[in-house]
Amino acid sequence: MLDQIKAALEAIEPHVCYGTDRALEGTEVWDYIVFRRTRTVVQPRAPRGDVTDCYEINLVRADYVPEDEALRVLDALTALPGLKPVAGDIRYTAVSKPGTKAQLEVATFSMCAPRKRGAG
C-alpha cells in the first residue's frame, strides 16, 4: 500500500517524502507532501481483514494550502482500492520554514486500509 500511496501522491505533487521532509533540507522546495504509516490496528474478528493500517498525510504549502486542495489529495487517495479516509477533521497548522522567517501551512488528515494479516 505504501508504494500505491506514494504513486497517487506523486501524480498530484512531484515532491513526496515518506516519514519526514529531511530529504528536502537545503533545497528551494516549499510545496510538498509527507506521508507516513502511523499504526496497525489488530482486529481479529473484522469481516474484511484482521488488521487495519493507518496513514497520515501532510500536505505542505508556502503561505497557505489553497481551498479544496487537501480534498483533492484525499479524493486521489480514496480512489485507491481499500484506502478510506478516517472520520475526523482535516487539520491545518502554520509553521516556519527552517532557516527562514517564511510561513508554511500544513494540512493533515488520516487514511486507513484493512487487510488480512501477512498480505501487506
Jmol script that loads the backbone (N, CA, C; Angstrom):
load data "model"
ATOM      1  N   MET A   1       0.826  -1.197   0.000  1.00  0.00           N
ATOM      2  CA  MET A   1       0.000   0.000   0.000  1.00  0.00           C
ATOM      3  C   MET A   1       0.871   1.263   0.000  1.00  0.00           C
ATOM      4  N   LEU A   2       2.026   1.212   0.664  1.00  0.00           N
ATOM      5  CA  LEU A   2       2.884   2.398   0.714  1.00  0.00           C
ATOM      6  C   LEU A   2       3.285   2.849  -0.686  1.00  0.00           C
ATOM      7  N   ASP A   3       3.642   1.910  -1.550  1.00  0.00           N
ATOM      8  CA  ASP A   3       4.027   2.259  -2.918  1.00  0.00           C
ATOM      9  C   ASP A   3       2.847   2.847  -3.689  1.00  0.00           C
ATOM     10  N   GLN A   4       1.654   2.309  -3.472  1.00  0.00           N
ATOM     11  CA  GLN A   4       0.463   2.836  -4.143  1.00  0.00           C
ATOM     12  C   GLN A   4       0.144   4.249  -3.674  1.00  0.00           C
ATOM     13  N   ILE A   5       0.257   4.486  -2.370  1.00  0.00           N
ATOM     14  CA  ILE A   5       0.010   5.827  -1.833  1.00  0.00           C
ATOM     15  C   ILE A   5       1.024   6.809  -2.417  1.00  0.00           C
ATOM     16  N   LYS A   6       2.289   6.417  -2.424  1.00  0.00           N
ATOM     17  CA  LYS A   6       3.328   7.300  -2.966  1.00  0.00           C
ATOM     18  C   LYS A   6       3.048   7.637  -4.425  1.00  0.00           C
ATOM     19  N   ALA A   7       2.694   6.652  -5.225  1.00  0.00           N
ATOM     20  CA  ALA A   7       2.406   6.883  -6.647  1.00  0.00           C
ATOM     21  C   ALA A   7       1.209   7.823  -6.823  1.00  0.00           C
ATOM     22  N   ALA A   8       0.158   7.631  -6.025  1.00  0.00           N
ATOM     23  CA  ALA A   8      -1.021   8.502  -6.121  1.00  0.00           C
ATOM     24  C   ALA A   8      -0.673   9.939  -5.738  1.00  0.00           C
ATOM     25  N   LEU A   9       0.159  10.091  -4.714  1.00  0.00           N
ATOM     26  CA  LEU A   9       0.566  11.435  -4.293  1.00  0.00           C
ATOM     27  C   LEU A   9       1.475  12.089  -5.325  1.00  0.00           C
ATOM     28  N   GLU A  10       2.369  11.315  -5.934  1.00  0.00           N
ATOM     29  CA  GLU A  10       3.281  11.859  -6.947  1.00  0.00           C
ATOM     30  C   GLU A  10       2.541  12.295  -8.212  1.00  0.00           C
ATOM     31  N   ALA A  11       1.349  11.754  -8.442  1.00  0.00           N
ATOM     32  CA  ALA A  11       0.531  12.203  -9.572  1.00  0.00           C
ATOM     33  C   ALA A  11      -0.008  13.614  -9.338  1.00  0.00           C
ATOM     34  N   ILE A  12      -0.029  14.041  -8.077  1.00  0.00           N
ATOM     35  CA  ILE A  12      -0.521  15.370  -7.708  1.00  0.00           C
ATOM     36  C   ILE A  12       0.622  16.339  -7.462  1.00  0.00           C
ATOM     37  N   GLU A  13       1.669  15.848  -6.802  1.00  0.00           N
ATOM     38  CA  GLU A  13       2.781  16.686  -6.345  1.00  0.00           C
ATOM     39  C   GLU A  13       4.085  15.938  -6.607  1.00  0.00           C
ATOM     40  N   PRO A  14       5.048  16.550  -7.334  1.00  0.00           N
ATOM     41  CA  PRO A  14       6.293  15.825  -7.632  1.00  0.00           C
ATOM     42  C   PRO A  14       7.199  15.585  -6.421  1.00  0.00           C
ATOM     43  N   HIS A  15       7.033  16.378  -5.380  1.00  0.00           N
ATOM     44  CA  HIS A  15       7.888  16.249  -4.196  1.00  0.00           C
ATOM     45  C   HIS A  15       7.117  15.530  -3.093  1.00  0.00           C
ATOM     46  N   VAL A  16       7.373  14.223  -2.964  1.00  0.00           N
ATOM     47  CA  VAL A  16       6.704  13.388  -1.972  1.00  0.00           C
ATOM     48  C   VAL A  16       7.775  12.702  -1.138  1.00  0.00           C
ATOM     49  N   CYS A  17       7.638  12.796   0.175  1.00  0.00           N
ATOM     50  CA  CYS A  17       8.591  12.173   1.097  1.00  0.00           C
ATOM     51  C   CYS A  17       7.848  11.212   2.015  1.00  0.00           C
ATOM     52  N   TYR A  18       8.523  10.144   2.388  1.00  0.00           N
ATOM     53  CA  TYR A  18       7.966   9.227   3.382  1.00  0.00           C
ATOM     54  C   TYR A  18       8.611   9.519   4.731  1.00  0.00           C
ATOM     55  N   GLY A  19       7.800   9.682   5.748  1.00  0.00           N
ATOM     56  CA  GLY A  19       8.292   9.838   7.121  1.00  0.00           C
ATOM     57  C   GLY A  19       8.570  11.268   7.531  1.00  0.00           C
ATOM     58  N   THR A  20       9.567  11.895   6.915  1.00  0.00           N
ATOM     59  CA  THR A  20       9.914  13.283   7.238  1.00  0.00           C
ATOM     60  C   THR A  20      10.261  14.018   5.944  1.00  0.00           C
ATOM     61  N   ASP A  21      10.452  15.310   6.064  1.00  0.00           N
ATOM     62  CA  ASP A  21      10.847  16.110   4.899  1.00  0.00           C
ATOM     63  C   ASP A  21      12.358  16.360   4.868  1.00  0.00           C
ATOM     64  N   ARG A  22      13.104  15.552   5.587  1.00  0.00           N
ATOM     65  CA  ARG A  22      14.558  15.716   5.656  1.00  0.00           C
ATOM     66  C   ARG A  22      15.234  15.700   4.293  1.00  0.00           C
ATOM     67  N   ALA A  23      14.708  14.911   3.375  1.00  0.00           N
ATOM     68  CA  ALA A  23      15.301  14.820   2.040  1.00  0.00           C
ATOM     69  C   ALA A  23      15.260  16.152   1.298  1.00  0.00           C
ATOM     70  N   LEU A  24      14.407  17.053   1.747  1.00  0.00           N
ATOM     71  CA  LEU A  24      14.268  18.350   1.083  1.00  0.00           C
ATOM     72  C   LEU A  24      15.073  19.455   1.764  1.00  0.00           C
ATOM     73  N   GLU A  25      15.736  19.138   2.872  1.00  0.00           N
ATOM     74  CA  GLU A  25      16.541  20.146   3.567  1.00  0.00           C
ATOM     75  C   GLU A  25      17.594  20.698   2.629  1.00  0.00           C
ATOM     76  N   GLY A  26      17.772  22.023   2.664  1.00  0.00           N
ATOM     77  CA  GLY A  26      18.765  22.678   1.827  1.00  0.00           C
ATOM     78  C   GLY A  26      18.306  22.910   0.400  1.00  0.00           C
ATOM     79  N   THR A  27      17.058  22.560   0.084  1.00  0.00           N
ATOM     80  CA  THR A  27      16.533  22.794  -1.267  1.00  0.00           C
ATOM     81  C   THR A  27      15.637  24.028  -1.243  1.00  0.00           C
ATOM     82  N   GLU A  28      15.208  24.435  -2.401  1.00  0.00           N
ATOM     83  CA  GLU A  28      14.269  25.544  -2.520  1.00  0.00           C
ATOM     84  C   GLU A  28      12.826  25.056  -2.663  1.00  0.00           C
ATOM     85  N   VAL A  29      12.591  23.796  -2.339  1.00  0.00           N
ATOM     86  CA  VAL A  29      11.240  23.223  -2.442  1.00  0.00           C
ATOM     87  C   VAL A  29      10.420  23.675  -1.238  1.00  0.00           C
ATOM     88  N   TRP A  30       9.309  24.323  -1.513  1.00  0.00           N
ATOM     89  CA  TRP A  30       8.430  24.818  -0.455  1.00  0.00           C
ATOM     90  C   TRP A  30       7.093  24.103  -0.443  1.00  0.00           C
ATOM     91  N   ASP A  31       6.721  23.490  -1.549  1.00  0.00           N
ATOM     92  CA  ASP A  31       5.451  22.776  -1.661  1.00  0.00           C
ATOM     93  C   ASP A  31       5.756  21.287  -1.816  1.00  0.00           C
ATOM     94  N   TYR A  32       5.200  20.478  -0.901  1.00  0.00           N
ATOM     95  CA  TYR A  32       5.478  19.048  -0.941  1.00  0.00           C
ATOM     96  C   TYR A  32       4.468  18.304  -0.081  1.00  0.00           C
ATOM     97  N   ILE A  33       4.548  16.973  -0.133  1.00  0.00           N
ATOM     98  CA  ILE A  33       3.683  16.114   0.681  1.00  0.00           C
ATOM     99  C   ILE A  33       4.574  15.141   1.451  1.00  0.00           C
ATOM    100  N   VAL A  34       4.277  14.973   2.726  1.00  0.00           N
ATOM    101  CA  VAL A  34       4.933  13.963   3.555  1.00  0.00           C
ATOM    102  C   VAL A  34       3.839  12.997   4.018  1.00  0.00           C
ATOM    103  N   PHE A  35       4.098  11.704   3.863  1.00  0.00           N
ATOM    104  CA  PHE A  35       3.146  10.718   4.373  1.00  0.00           C
ATOM    105  C   PHE A  35       3.899   9.692   5.202  1.00  0.00           C
ATOM    106  N   ARG A  36       3.163   9.026   6.074  1.00  0.00           N
ATOM    107  CA  ARG A  36       3.783   8.004   6.913  1.00  0.00           C
ATOM    108  C   ARG A  36       2.717   7.054   7.429  1.00  0.00           C
ATOM    109  N   ARG A  37       3.169   5.864   7.751  1.00  0.00           N
ATOM    110  CA  ARG A  37       2.294   4.891   8.419  1.00  0.00           C
ATOM    111  C   ARG A  37       2.324   5.247   9.898  1.00  0.00           C
ATOM    112  N   THR A  38       1.152   5.315  10.529  1.00  0.00           N
ATOM    113  CA  THR A  38       1.103   5.707  11.937  1.00  0.00           C
ATOM    114  C   THR A  38       0.876   4.537  12.884  1.00  0.00           C
ATOM    115  N   ARG A  39       0.120   3.532  12.432  1.00  0.00           N
ATOM    116  CA  ARG A  39      -0.144   2.389  13.303  1.00  0.00           C
ATOM    117  C   ARG A  39      -0.807   1.282  12.501  1.00  0.00           C
ATOM    118  N   THR A  40      -0.791   0.089  13.070  1.00  0.00           N
ATOM    119  CA  THR A  40      -1.541  -1.039  12.533  1.00  0.00           C
ATOM    120  C   THR A  40      -2.438  -1.539  13.651  1.00  0.00           C
ATOM    121  N   VAL A  41      -3.724  -1.480  13.408  1.00  0.00           N
ATOM    122  CA  VAL A  41      -4.716  -1.891  14.390  1.00  0.00           C
ATOM    123  C   VAL A  41      -5.041  -3.368  14.161  1.00  0.00           C
ATOM    124  N   VAL A  42      -4.922  -4.182  15.200  1.00  0.00           N
ATOM    125  CA  VAL A  42      -5.236  -5.603  15.111  1.00  0.00           C
ATOM    126  C   VAL A  42      -6.711  -5.786  15.449  1.00  0.00           C
ATOM    127  N   GLN A  43      -7.452  -6.399  14.513  1.00  0.00           N
ATOM    128  CA  GLN A  43      -8.891  -6.624  14.677  1.00  0.00           C
ATOM    129  C   GLN A  43      -9.196  -8.079  14.327  1.00  0.00           C
ATOM    130  N   PRO A  44      -9.030  -8.998  15.245  1.00  0.00           N
ATOM    131  CA  PRO A  44      -9.159 -10.418  14.923  1.00  0.00           C
ATOM    132  C   PRO A  44     -10.520 -10.834  14.389  1.00  0.00           C
ATOM    133  N   ARG A  45     -11.572 -10.107  14.670  1.00  0.00           N
ATOM    134  CA  ARG A  45     -12.903 -10.516  14.232  1.00  0.00           C
ATOM    135  C   ARG A  45     -13.465  -9.614  13.129  1.00  0.00           C
ATOM    136  N   ALA A  46     -12.667  -8.782  12.522  1.00  0.00           N
ATOM    137  CA  ALA A  46     -13.148  -7.866  11.487  1.00  0.00           C
ATOM    138  C   ALA A  46     -13.546  -8.642  10.227  1.00  0.00           C
ATOM    139  N   PRO A  47     -14.660  -8.263   9.582  1.00  0.00           N
ATOM    140  CA  PRO A  47     -15.144  -9.007   8.417  1.00  0.00           C
ATOM    141  C   PRO A  47     -14.258  -8.868   7.176  1.00  0.00           C
ATOM    142  N   ARG A  48     -13.564  -7.736   6.979  1.00  0.00           N
ATOM    143  CA  ARG A  48     -12.778  -7.528   5.763  1.00  0.00           C
ATOM    144  C   ARG A  48     -11.297  -7.813   5.951  1.00  0.00           C
ATOM    145  N   GLY A  49     -10.895  -8.145   7.112  1.00  0.00           N
ATOM    146  CA  GLY A  49      -9.485  -8.403   7.365  1.00  0.00           C
ATOM    147  C   GLY A  49      -9.227  -8.344   8.843  1.00  0.00           C
ATOM    148  N   ASP A  50      -8.066  -8.764   9.239  1.00  0.00           N
ATOM    149  CA  ASP A  50      -7.838  -8.768  10.677  1.00  0.00           C
ATOM    150  C   ASP A  50      -6.852  -7.703  11.135  1.00  0.00           C
ATOM    151  N   VAL A  51      -6.367  -6.859  10.234  1.00  0.00           N
ATOM    152  CA  VAL A  51      -5.569  -5.703  10.620  1.00  0.00           C
ATOM    153  C   VAL A  51      -5.980  -4.509   9.758  1.00  0.00           C
ATOM    154  N   THR A  52      -5.765  -3.322  10.290  1.00  0.00           N
ATOM    155  CA  THR A  52      -6.012  -2.092   9.536  1.00  0.00           C
ATOM    156  C   THR A  52      -4.780  -1.221   9.671  1.00  0.00           C
ATOM    157  N   ASP A  53      -4.192  -0.872   8.538  1.00  0.00           N
ATOM    158  CA  ASP A  53      -3.041   0.027   8.529  1.00  0.00           C
ATOM    159  C   ASP A  53      -3.546   1.459   8.422  1.00  0.00           C
ATOM    160  N   CYS A  54      -2.962   2.337   9.232  1.00  0.00           N
ATOM    161  CA  CYS A  54      -3.360   3.744   9.255  1.00  0.00           C
ATOM    162  C   CYS A  54      -2.193   4.616   8.782  1.00  0.00           C
ATOM    163  N   TYR A  55      -2.526   5.638   8.036  1.00  0.00           N
ATOM    164  CA  TYR A  55      -1.527   6.526   7.430  1.00  0.00           C
ATOM    165  C   TYR A  55      -1.887   7.973   7.698  1.00  0.00           C
ATOM    166  N   GLU A  56      -0.869   8.815   7.822  1.00  0.00           N
ATOM    167  CA  GLU A  56      -1.062  10.253   7.986  1.00  0.00           C
ATOM    168  C   GLU A  56      -0.509  10.942   6.750  1.00  0.00           C
ATOM    169  N   ILE A  57      -1.276  11.873   6.224  1.00  0.00           N
ATOM    170  CA  ILE A  57      -0.885  12.635   5.048  1.00  0.00           C
ATOM    171  C   ILE A  57      -0.719  14.091   5.466  1.00  0.00           C
ATOM    172  N   ASN A  58       0.420  14.680   5.111  1.00  0.00           N
ATOM    173  CA  ASN A  58       0.702  16.080   5.424  1.00  0.00           C
ATOM    174  C   ASN A  58       0.968  16.828   4.122  1.00  0.00           C
ATOM    175  N   LEU A  59       0.037  17.682   3.739  1.00  0.00           N
ATOM    176  CA  LEU A  59       0.161  18.495   2.541  1.00  0.00           C
ATOM    177  C   LEU A  59       0.755  19.833   2.966  1.00  0.00           C
ATOM    178  N   VAL A  60       1.953  20.157   2.469  1.00  0.00           N
ATOM    179  CA  VAL A  60       2.684  21.348   2.902  1.00  0.00           C
ATOM    180  C   VAL A  60       2.727  22.350   1.752  1.00  0.00           C
ATOM    181  N   ARG A  61       2.372  23.592   2.042  1.00  0.00           N
ATOM    182  CA  ARG A  61       2.374  24.650   1.041  1.00  0.00           C
ATOM    183  C   ARG A  61       2.955  25.936   1.621  1.00  0.00           C
ATOM    184  N   ALA A  62       3.660  26.678   0.773  1.00  0.00           N
ATOM    185  CA  ALA A  62       4.147  28.003   1.155  1.00  0.00           C
ATOM    186  C   ALA A  62       2.937  28.891   1.431  1.00  0.00           C
ATOM    187  N   ASP A  63       3.029  29.694   2.452  1.00  0.00           N
ATOM    188  CA  ASP A  63       1.957  30.596   2.888  1.00  0.00           C
ATOM    189  C   ASP A  63       0.740  29.827   3.402  1.00  0.00           C
ATOM    190  N   TYR A  64      -0.063  29.248   2.496  1.00  0.00           N
ATOM    191  CA  TYR A  64      -1.271  28.543   2.916  1.00  0.00           C
ATOM    192  C   TYR A  64      -1.639  27.464   1.904  1.00  0.00           C
ATOM    193  N   VAL A  65      -2.430  26.498   2.363  1.00  0.00           N
ATOM    194  CA  VAL A  65      -2.949  25.445   1.494  1.00  0.00           C
ATOM    195  C   VAL A  65      -4.190  26.014   0.808  1.00  0.00           C
ATOM    196  N   PRO A  66      -4.203  26.061  -0.532  1.00  0.00           N
ATOM    197  CA  PRO A  66      -5.387  26.588  -1.227  1.00  0.00           C
ATOM    198  C   PRO A  66      -6.648  25.805  -0.865  1.00  0.00           C
ATOM    199  N   GLU A  67      -7.771  26.510  -0.897  1.00  0.00           N
ATOM    200  CA  GLU A  67      -9.048  25.868  -0.593  1.00  0.00           C
ATOM    201  C   GLU A  67      -9.246  24.644  -1.473  1.00  0.00           C
ATOM    202  N   ASP A  68      -9.751  23.597  -0.888  1.00  0.00           N
ATOM    203  CA  ASP A  68     -10.092  22.342  -1.555  1.00  0.00           C
ATOM    204  C   ASP A  68      -8.893  21.524  -2.036  1.00  0.00           C
ATOM    205  N   GLU A  69      -7.650  22.020  -1.887  1.00  0.00           N
ATOM    206  CA  GLU A  69      -6.503  21.220  -2.322  1.00  0.00           C
ATOM    207  C   GLU A  69      -6.356  19.957  -1.466  1.00  0.00           C
ATOM    208  N   ALA A  70      -6.571  20.073  -0.168  1.00  0.00           N
ATOM    209  CA  ALA A  70      -6.493  18.891   0.693  1.00  0.00           C
ATOM    210  C   ALA A  70      -7.577  17.879   0.303  1.00  0.00           C
ATOM    211  N   LEU A  71      -8.745  18.357  -0.078  1.00  0.00           N
ATOM    212  CA  LEU A  71      -9.822  17.461  -0.506  1.00  0.00           C
ATOM    213  C   LEU A  71      -9.461  16.773  -1.825  1.00  0.00           C
ATOM    214  N   ARG A  72      -8.755  17.466  -2.701  1.00  0.00           N
ATOM    215  CA  ARG A  72      -8.305  16.866  -3.966  1.00  0.00           C
ATOM    216  C   ARG A  72      -7.322  15.720  -3.692  1.00  0.00           C
ATOM    217  N   VAL A  73      -6.423  15.922  -2.736  1.00  0.00           N
ATOM    218  CA  VAL A  73      -5.476  14.873  -2.359  1.00  0.00           C
ATOM    219  C   VAL A  73      -6.227  13.707  -1.720  1.00  0.00           C
ATOM    220  N   LEU A  74      -7.149  14.012  -0.840  1.00  0.00           N
ATOM    221  CA  LEU A  74      -7.959  12.973  -0.199  1.00  0.00           C
ATOM    222  C   LEU A  74      -8.718  12.160  -1.246  1.00  0.00           C
ATOM    223  N   ASP A  75      -9.304  12.822  -2.246  1.00  0.00           N
ATOM    224  CA  ASP A  75     -10.042  12.115  -3.305  1.00  0.00           C
ATOM    225  C   ASP A  75      -9.122  11.201  -4.113  1.00  0.00           C
ATOM    226  N   ALA A  76      -7.910  11.656  -4.407  1.00  0.00           N
ATOM    227  CA  ALA A  76      -6.956  10.833  -5.163  1.00  0.00           C
ATOM    228  C   ALA A  76      -6.595   9.572  -4.383  1.00  0.00           C
ATOM    229  N   LEU A  77      -6.440   9.699  -3.080  1.00  0.00           N
ATOM    230  CA  LEU A  77      -6.106   8.539  -2.253  1.00  0.00           C
ATOM    231  C   LEU A  77      -7.303   7.609  -2.086  1.00  0.00           C
ATOM    232  N   THR A  78      -8.482   8.174  -1.964  1.00  0.00           N
ATOM    233  CA  THR A  78      -9.699   7.369  -1.809  1.00  0.00           C
ATOM    234  C   THR A  78      -9.948   6.526  -3.057  1.00  0.00           C
ATOM    235  N   ALA A  79      -9.420   6.942  -4.195  1.00  0.00           N
ATOM    236  CA  ALA A  79      -9.565   6.168  -5.432  1.00  0.00           C
ATOM    237  C   ALA A  79      -8.763   4.866  -5.391  1.00  0.00           C
ATOM    238  N   LEU A  80      -7.800   4.753  -4.478  1.00  0.00           N
ATOM    239  CA  LEU A  80      -7.041   3.510  -4.340  1.00  0.00           C
ATOM    240  C   LEU A  80      -7.931   2.450  -3.685  1.00  0.00           C
ATOM    241  N   PRO A  81      -7.988   1.242  -4.240  1.00  0.00           N
ATOM    242  CA  PRO A  81      -8.839   0.192  -3.656  1.00  0.00           C
ATOM    243  C   PRO A  81      -8.478  -0.088  -2.197  1.00  0.00           C
ATOM    244  N   GLY A  82      -9.500  -0.016  -1.344  1.00  0.00           N
ATOM    245  CA  GLY A  82      -9.327  -0.352   0.065  1.00  0.00           C
ATOM    246  C   GLY A  82      -8.912   0.795   0.961  1.00  0.00           C
ATOM    247  N   LEU A  83      -8.445   1.901   0.401  1.00  0.00           N
ATOM    248  CA  LEU A  83      -7.983   3.025   1.223  1.00  0.00           C
ATOM    249  C   LEU A  83      -9.146   3.986   1.464  1.00  0.00           C
ATOM    250  N   LYS A  84      -9.418   4.258   2.716  1.00  0.00           N
ATOM    251  CA  LYS A  84     -10.558   5.090   3.102  1.00  0.00           C
ATOM    252  C   LYS A  84     -10.112   6.199   4.044  1.00  0.00           C
ATOM    253  N   PRO A  85     -10.780   7.359   3.991  1.00  0.00           N
ATOM    254  CA  PRO A  85     -10.454   8.406   4.957  1.00  0.00           C
ATOM    255  C   PRO A  85     -10.933   8.017   6.353  1.00  0.00           C
ATOM    256  N   VAL A  86     -10.187   8.416   7.347  1.00  0.00           N
ATOM    257  CA  VAL A  86     -10.589   8.230   8.737  1.00  0.00           C
ATOM    258  C   VAL A  86     -11.518   9.383   9.092  1.00  0.00           C
ATOM    259  N   ALA A  87     -12.634   9.062   9.744  1.00  0.00           N
ATOM    260  CA  ALA A  87     -13.576  10.107  10.136  1.00  0.00           C
ATOM    261  C   ALA A  87     -12.868  11.120  11.023  1.00  0.00           C
ATOM    262  N   GLY A  88     -13.100  12.363  10.757  1.00  0.00           N
ATOM    263  CA  GLY A  88     -12.485  13.421  11.549  1.00  0.00           C
ATOM    264  C   GLY A  88     -12.153  14.609  10.673  1.00  0.00           C
ATOM    265  N   ASP A  89     -11.470  15.539  11.244  1.00  0.00           N
ATOM    266  CA  ASP A  89     -11.163  16.795  10.574  1.00  0.00           C
ATOM    267  C   ASP A  89      -9.897  16.714   9.744  1.00  0.00           C
ATOM    268  N   ILE A  90      -9.817  17.591   8.749  1.00  0.00           N
ATOM    269  CA  ILE A  90      -8.541  17.930   8.139  1.00  0.00           C
ATOM    270  C   ILE A  90      -8.032  19.081   8.993  1.00  0.00           C
ATOM    271  N   ARG A  91      -6.840  18.893   9.583  1.00  0.00           N
ATOM    272  CA  ARG A  91      -6.295  19.896  10.496  1.00  0.00           C
ATOM    273  C   ARG A  91      -5.268  20.755   9.761  1.00  0.00           C
ATOM    274  N   TYR A  92      -5.225  22.036  10.083  1.00  0.00           N
ATOM    275  CA  TYR A  92      -4.288  22.972   9.462  1.00  0.00           C
ATOM    276  C   TYR A  92      -3.380  23.550  10.533  1.00  0.00           C
ATOM    277  N   THR A  93      -2.080  23.580  10.243  1.00  0.00           N
ATOM    278  CA  THR A  93      -1.099  24.099  11.176  1.00  0.00           C
ATOM    279  C   THR A  93      -0.159  25.033  10.430  1.00  0.00           C
ATOM    280  N   ALA A  94       0.122  26.185  11.012  1.00  0.00           N
ATOM    281  CA  ALA A  94       1.101  27.113  10.445  1.00  0.00           C
ATOM    282  C   ALA A  94       2.448  26.866  11.120  1.00  0.00           C
ATOM    283  N   VAL A  95       3.492  26.735  10.307  1.00  0.00           N
ATOM    284  CA  VAL A  95       4.849  26.511  10.812  1.00  0.00           C
ATOM    285  C   VAL A  95       5.802  27.423  10.038  1.00  0.00           C
ATOM    286  N   SER A  96       7.007  27.593  10.565  1.00  0.00           N
ATOM    287  CA  SER A  96       8.032  28.354   9.862  1.00  0.00           C
ATOM    288  C   SER A  96       8.936  27.404   9.091  1.00  0.00           C
ATOM    289  N   LYS A  97       9.316  27.807   7.884  1.00  0.00           N
ATOM    290  CA  LYS A  97      10.269  27.010   7.117  1.00  0.00           C
ATOM    291  C   LYS A  97      11.609  27.116   7.828  1.00  0.00           C
ATOM    292  N   PRO A  98      12.235  25.987   8.147  1.00  0.00           N
ATOM    293  CA  PRO A  98      13.512  26.019   8.866  1.00  0.00           C
ATOM    294  C   PRO A  98      14.546  26.896   8.162  1.00  0.00           C
ATOM    295  N   GLY A  99      15.218  27.711   8.960  1.00  0.00           N
ATOM    296  CA  GLY A  99      16.256  28.588   8.442  1.00  0.00           C
ATOM    297  C   GLY A  99      15.740  29.863   7.806  1.00  0.00           C
ATOM    298  N   THR A 100      14.413  30.077   7.866  1.00  0.00           N
ATOM    299  CA  THR A 100      13.822  31.283   7.289  1.00  0.00           C
ATOM    300  C   THR A 100      12.785  31.838   8.260  1.00  0.00           C
ATOM    301  N   LYS A 101      12.212  32.964   7.876  1.00  0.00           N
ATOM    302  CA  LYS A 101      11.075  33.504   8.632  1.00  0.00           C
ATOM    303  C   LYS A 101       9.775  33.283   7.873  1.00  0.00           C
ATOM    304  N   ALA A 102       9.842  32.503   6.799  1.00  0.00           N
ATOM    305  CA  ALA A 102       8.683  32.263   5.947  1.00  0.00           C
ATOM    306  C   ALA A 102       7.722  31.265   6.580  1.00  0.00           C
ATOM    307  N   GLN A 103       6.439  31.469   6.307  1.00  0.00           N
ATOM    308  CA  GLN A 103       5.410  30.583   6.840  1.00  0.00           C
ATOM    309  C   GLN A 103       5.046  29.500   5.843  1.00  0.00           C
ATOM    310  N   LEU A 104       4.824  28.322   6.360  1.00  0.00           N
ATOM    311  CA  LEU A 104       4.242  27.210   5.619  1.00  0.00           C
ATOM    312  C   LEU A 104       2.948  26.834   6.327  1.00  0.00           C
ATOM    313  N   GLU A 105       1.996  26.321   5.581  1.00  0.00           N
ATOM    314  CA  GLU A 105       0.800  25.757   6.201  1.00  0.00           C
ATOM    315  C   GLU A 105       0.765  24.277   5.859  1.00  0.00           C
ATOM    316  N   VAL A 106       0.377  23.471   6.848  1.00  0.00           N
ATOM    317  CA  VAL A 106       0.319  22.024   6.688  1.00  0.00           C
ATOM    318  C   VAL A 106      -1.124  21.569   6.918  1.00  0.00           C
ATOM    319  N   ALA A 107      -1.678  20.885   5.930  1.00  0.00           N
ATOM    320  CA  ALA A 107      -2.990  20.251   6.078  1.00  0.00           C
ATOM    321  C   ALA A 107      -2.739  18.772   6.365  1.00  0.00           C
ATOM    322  N   THR A 108      -3.328  18.273   7.450  1.00  0.00           N
ATOM    323  CA  THR A 108      -3.072  16.901   7.881  1.00  0.00           C
ATOM    324  C   THR A 108      -4.383  16.134   7.991  1.00  0.00           C
ATOM    325  N   PHE A 109      -4.388  14.922   7.425  1.00  0.00           N
ATOM    326  CA  PHE A 109      -5.539  14.042   7.583  1.00  0.00           C
ATOM    327  C   PHE A 109      -5.057  12.603   7.583  1.00  0.00           C
ATOM    328  N   SER A 110      -5.951  11.688   7.959  1.00  0.00           N
ATOM    329  CA  SER A 110      -5.592  10.275   8.088  1.00  0.00           C
ATOM    330  C   SER A 110      -6.417   9.403   7.160  1.00  0.00           C
ATOM    331  N   MET A 111      -5.796   8.308   6.745  1.00  0.00           N
ATOM    332  CA  MET A 111      -6.433   7.311   5.890  1.00  0.00           C
ATOM    333  C   MET A 111      -6.196   5.941   6.530  1.00  0.00           C
ATOM    334  N   CYS A 112      -7.022   4.953   6.167  1.00  0.00           N
ATOM    335  CA  CYS A 112      -6.799   3.608   6.675  1.00  0.00           C
ATOM    336  C   CYS A 112      -7.160   2.577   5.598  1.00  0.00           C
ATOM    337  N   ALA A 113      -6.555   1.396   5.732  1.00  0.00           N
ATOM    338  CA  ALA A 113      -6.787   0.313   4.777  1.00  0.00           C
ATOM    339  C   ALA A 113      -6.787  -1.027   5.516  1.00  0.00           C
ATOM    340  N   PRO A 114      -7.926  -1.724   5.523  1.00  0.00           N
ATOM    341  CA  PRO A 114      -7.947  -3.046   6.145  1.00  0.00           C
ATOM    342  C   PRO A 114      -7.259  -4.070   5.245  1.00  0.00           C
ATOM    343  N   ARG A 115      -6.690  -5.095   5.848  1.00  0.00           N
ATOM    344  CA  ARG A 115      -6.046  -6.181   5.086  1.00  0.00           C
ATOM    345  C   ARG A 115      -5.965  -7.418   5.953  1.00  0.00           C
ATOM    346  N   LYS A 116      -5.737  -8.522   5.308  1.00  0.00           N
ATOM    347  CA  LYS A 116      -5.520  -9.778   6.028  1.00  0.00           C
ATOM    348  C   LYS A 116      -4.081  -9.808   6.532  1.00  0.00           C
ATOM    349  N   ARG A 117      -3.866 -10.365   7.677  1.00  0.00           N
ATOM    350  CA  ARG A 117      -2.533 -10.495   8.241  1.00  0.00           C
ATOM    351  C   ARG A 117      -1.632 -11.239   7.257  1.00  0.00           C
ATOM    352  N   GLY A 118      -0.441 -10.674   7.044  1.00  0.00           N
ATOM    353  CA  GLY A 118       0.517 -11.287   6.136  1.00  0.00           C
ATOM    354  C   GLY A 118       0.299 -10.935   4.677  1.00  0.00           C
ATOM    355  N   ALA A 119      -0.706 -10.105   4.382  1.00  0.00           N
ATOM    356  CA  ALA A 119      -0.978  -9.742   2.988  1.00  0.00           C
ATOM    357  C   ALA A 119      -0.525  -8.319   2.685  1.00  0.00           C
ATOM    358  N   GLY A 120       0.498  -7.827   3.391  1.00  0.00           N
ATOM    359  CA  GLY A 120       0.923  -6.438   3.247  1.00  0.00           C
ATOM    360  C   GLY A 120       1.746  -6.223   2.075  1.00  0.00           C
TER     361      GLY A 120
END
end "model"
wireframe off; spacefill off
backbone 0.3
color backbone group
